[in-house]
Amino acid sequence: MPDNETPRTEFEFELPHGYTDAKGTVHRKGVMRLATARDELSPLIDQRVRENPAYLGVVLLSLVITRLGTVPEIHAGVVENLYASDLAYLQNFYRKINGQDGDLPVSCPNCGTAFTAPDPVAAARLGD
């Protein structure tokens, strides 16, 4: 990247089904920003996450989603009311934009053939 270019920190997405608000409006388009170390650490002290580690993904996504349609505030309650397929989509999108897409370059110790394999650490992220 040239020195004069600002790194991209926000990424647009479109949910497969969409979040339906209390008025019945469906929101599908949104923006997610790159996660910071603070984003990944702060949910660990959240009581909901302590009681149920699978809730980590909900809290983390609520921190990094900056826009979802015209929803005025993105919080854990919005994320937990997404369809399961939309939640899975956002978890995968999070991994992709944060460089945690789950594949590691590896090679066979016997023949040296190079290939990719799933990263077990990345697969365990976001409450999976």
C-alpha positions as CSV (number, residue, x, y, z in Angstrom):
1,M,0.0,0.0,0.0
2,P,1.4,3.4,-0.9
3,D,2.4,5.7,2.0
4,N,-0.3,8.2,1.2
5,E,-3.2,5.7,1.3
6,T,-5.3,5.4,4.4
7,P,-5.8,1.8,5.4
8,R,-9.3,0.5,5.1
9,T,-11.0,0.0,8.5
10,E,-14.7,-0.3,7.6
11,F,-16.3,-2.9,5.4
12,E,-19.9,-3.1,4.1
13,F,-21.9,-6.2,4.3
14,E,-25.4,-7.5,3.4
15,L,-27.1,-10.0,5.6
16,P,-28.8,-13.1,3.9
17,H,-32.1,-12.5,5.8
18,G,-31.8,-9.3,7.8
19,Y,-32.7,-8.0,11.2
20,T,-36.4,-7.1,11.7
21,D,-36.9,-4.3,14.2
22,A,-40.0,-3.7,16.4
23,K,-41.8,-1.8,13.6
24,G,-41.3,-4.7,11.2
25,T,-38.6,-3.0,9.1
26,V,-36.0,-5.4,7.7
27,H,-32.4,-4.1,7.8
28,R,-29.9,-6.0,5.7
29,K,-27.1,-3.6,4.8
30,G,-24.5,-2.6,7.3
31,V,-20.9,-1.8,8.1
32,M,-18.4,-3.6,10.3
33,R,-15.1,-2.0,11.4
34,L,-11.9,-3.8,12.1
35,A,-11.6,-5.1,15.7
36,T,-9.2,-3.6,18.2
37,A,-7.4,-5.5,21.0
38,R,-9.8,-3.8,23.4
39,D,-12.8,-5.1,21.4
40,E,-11.5,-8.6,21.8
41,L,-10.6,-8.3,25.5
42,S,-13.5,-6.2,26.9
43,P,-16.2,-8.9,26.4
44,L,-14.2,-11.3,28.6
45,I,-15.2,-9.3,31.7
46,D,-18.9,-9.1,30.6
47,Q,-21.0,-11.1,33.1
48,R,-23.1,-12.6,30.3
49,V,-19.9,-14.0,28.7
50,R,-18.7,-15.3,32.0
51,E,-22.0,-17.1,32.5
52,N,-22.2,-18.4,28.9
53,P,-18.9,-18.3,26.9
54,A,-20.9,-18.7,23.7
55,Y,-22.2,-15.2,24.2
56,L,-18.8,-13.8,23.4
57,G,-19.6,-13.6,19.7
58,V,-22.8,-11.6,20.3
59,V,-21.0,-9.1,22.5
60,L,-18.0,-8.8,20.2
61,L,-20.1,-8.3,17.1
62,S,-22.2,-5.6,18.9
63,L,-18.9,-3.7,19.4
64,V,-17.7,-3.8,15.8
65,I,-20.9,-3.4,13.8
66,T,-21.2,0.3,13.3
67,R,-24.3,0.4,11.1
68,L,-27.2,-1.9,10.3
69,G,-29.7,-0.3,8.1
70,T,-31.4,2.6,10.0
71,V,-31.1,0.9,13.4
72,P,-30.1,3.8,15.7
73,E,-27.9,1.7,18.1
74,I,-26.3,-1.6,17.7
75,H,-26.1,-3.5,21.0
76,A,-26.1,-7.1,22.1
77,G,-29.9,-7.3,22.0
78,V,-29.9,-6.5,18.3
79,V,-27.3,-9.1,17.5
80,E,-29.0,-11.8,19.6
81,N,-32.2,-11.3,17.7
82,L,-30.6,-12.0,14.3
83,Y,-31.4,-15.2,12.5
84,A,-28.9,-17.9,13.0
85,S,-27.8,-17.8,9.4
86,D,-27.2,-14.0,9.7
87,L,-25.2,-14.5,12.9
88,A,-23.0,-17.2,11.2
89,Y,-22.6,-14.8,8.2
90,L,-21.4,-12.0,10.5
91,Q,-19.0,-14.3,12.4
92,N,-17.4,-15.4,9.1
93,F,-17.3,-11.8,7.9
94,Y,-15.6,-10.8,11.1
95,R,-12.9,-13.5,10.7
96,K,-12.4,-12.5,7.1
97,I,-11.9,-8.8,7.6
98,N,-9.7,-9.3,10.7
99,G,-7.4,-11.8,8.9
100,Q,-8.7,-14.8,10.8
101,D,-10.3,-16.6,7.9
102,G,-9.4,-20.0,9.4
103,D,-6.9,-21.4,6.9
104,L,-3.3,-21.8,7.6
105,P,-0.6,-22.5,4.9
106,V,1.0,-25.9,5.8
107,S,3.1,-28.5,4.0
108,C,3.3,-32.2,4.2
109,P,6.3,-33.2,6.4
110,N,7.0,-36.2,4.2
111,C,6.7,-34.9,0.6
112,G,6.7,-31.1,1.1
113,T,3.4,-30.6,-0.8
114,A,2.0,-27.2,0.2
115,F,-1.7,-26.8,1.0
116,T,-4.1,-25.0,3.4
117,A,-5.7,-26.5,6.5
118,P,-8.3,-25.2,8.9
119,D,-6.9,-23.2,11.8
120,P,-8.3,-24.8,15.0
121,V,-7.8,-21.5,17.0
122,A,-9.7,-19.4,14.4
123,A,-12.5,-22.0,14.3
124,A,-12.9,-21.7,18.1
125,R,-13.4,-17.8,18.0
126,L,-16.6,-15.9,18.5
127,G,-18.3,-18.5,20.6
128,D,-18.3,-21.3,18.1
